């Protein structure tokens, strides 16, 4: 019996996907909001379909950090998101993340991802596979740090650089330095590309 968890801040999306997946994978599929999720419960699942962006509640990196803290190491994860920018796809470098598909991908098509990952294989939506493979080959020095991920998250929420500095209790010059490193690591030229 396969047990699948879905974590998405858009509860309707998670619940609808859970109901749709039950037709193929059985009744042990549950939807959770990151807001009320007890991360320890994820030990009981074989697969996690994980949204990237939780809005004001954070993002997938926060959940992955919590899984590491709890030493949950055998959960298979598929990242699914409406975003496909490098910072999002970079999450596929995490050892638990074995797949990615965009939320615009069809339900029947997503079965291929789920089946492959449940079988222990990696699976990426074809149009993003090459970019993900490129990002996975980057040296660790080019992976975003936790602080850089925090900064990207705030910038994506519309914070200005001075607001980011205030929110994180760091100087504006430190924020600028981080943004420069983020751009270099991700190969982007503007905040809009994050």
N, C-alpha and C positions, 0 to 999 in steps of 0.2 A: 504494500500500500504506500503510494507516494504522498508525501506531505509537502505542500507548497504554501509559503507565506508571501504576501504582497504588501509592500510598504510604500505608500504614496500619500502626500498631504491632501490630495484631492480624493476624498473618501469615496465619492461616487465612482470615480475611475477605478479605484482599487476593488470596490465591491462588484462592479459590473464585470471587470476582468475575472474576478474569482468565480462568479456564476458561470461565465462563458467557458472557463477552463474545466469546470466540473464535468462537462459533457465528455471530456476525454480522459481526465486524470482522477476522477472520483470526487468524493465528498470532503476530503481532508485538505481543503484549500481555504485559507482565511486571509481577510484583508485587515490591515492595521494602518492607523495614522501614526506618524512619527511623534505626534504630540502625547499620545497615551501609551506608547509602546514600552513594555517591559522587555528589554533586549534579551534577557535570560531565556525568554520563551522560544527564541529562535533556535535554541539547542534541539528543540523537538521537531525541526523541519529538515527536509532533504534539500530543498531549493528555496531561495529567496529571490523574488522579482522586486528589484529595488529601483525606485524613482531616484533621479539625481537631485533635483531642486525641491526643497521643502519650503521655499519662501522664507518667511521670518523664522521658521523653525530650524533652519540650517540646510544641510545637504548630505548626500551619500557619504562624504568623507567623515562627517561626524558619527554616523552610524558605524562605519567601518572601524573607526578609532575605538568605539565602545566595544565592538566585537573582539578587537585585539585585547583590550583591557580585561574582558571576561574570558579570554583564551578560548574563544569559539573558533576552531580551526578547520572543522570538517563540513561547514555549510557551503553549498555551491550557490553562487550568486550570478544572476543576469541583471545587468544594468539596463533599465528601459527609461527613456526620457524623450522629451520633445526637443531637447538640445543635442547638438552634435559638434560643438566647438571643441578645440583641443583640450581645454581644461576639464571638460566632461569626459571625453574619450580617454584622457589620461588615467581616470579611475580604473580602467581595464588593466592597468599594471598591478593592481592589488592582487595578491595570490588567491583570494577567494572569488574574485570576479572572473568568471569563465565565459561570459557572453555579453553581447550588447545588441539591442534593437531599438529603433526609434518608435515612438508611440504612434506614428502614422503607418507603421507596418501592419499588415493584415493579421487577423487572429489565426487563421489556418497557417499562414507563413510562420507565425511565432512558434507554432508547434515544433518546427525543425530546430529552433534554438533550444527550446525546453528539452526535447528528446536528446539532443546532442550533449547538453550540459549535464543532464541526469545520468548519461552514460560516461561522464568524466571527461568529455572532450570540450575544447574551446569552440565557440561559434559566434561569429560576428555578422551582422547584417551586411550582405555583399557590398553595398555601395560605401560602407565605412571601413571595411576590413583592411584595406591597404593603409589607411591613415592610422588605424589602431595598431597595426603591426609596426609601422614606423615609430610611433610613440613608445611602443614596448621595447624597442631596441635602443632608446636613448639611455645614456649612462645615468646612474642614480643621481649624479650631480645636477642633472637637468630636470629632475622631478621636483614638483613644487613642495616646499616645506609647509608645515601646518600653518605658520604665520602667513605665508603667501596665499594659501587656500582661504584663510580668513579674509584677507584683503580682497581677493577676487570675489568672494561671496558678497561682501559689502558693496563693492563697485557694481556688481550685477544687480543689486537691489536699488541702485540709483544714488548711493552715497557719493559725495564729492571727496576728493583727496583730503581736504581739511576735516571733513566729517569723519572719514575713516581714521585719521590721526586721533581725533578726540575720542571716538568710540573705543579705540584700542589702547589709548593712553601712550601714544608714541608721537614723535615729531613729524611734521609734514615732510621734512627731508628724508626721514626714514621710510615714509610711505612712498615717496618718489623713487628712492633706491630700490625698494621692493618691486614697484611697478616696472621699473626698467628691467630687473632680473626676470620677472614674470613674462614680459614681452619677449625677451631673448629666449627663454626656455620653451615657450609655446609657439614661437615663430609668428607672432602677431604684431601689429603696429598701432592698435588703438584699443581703448577700453570697450568699444562696441564689438570688437572681434572676440572678446573673452567669452 
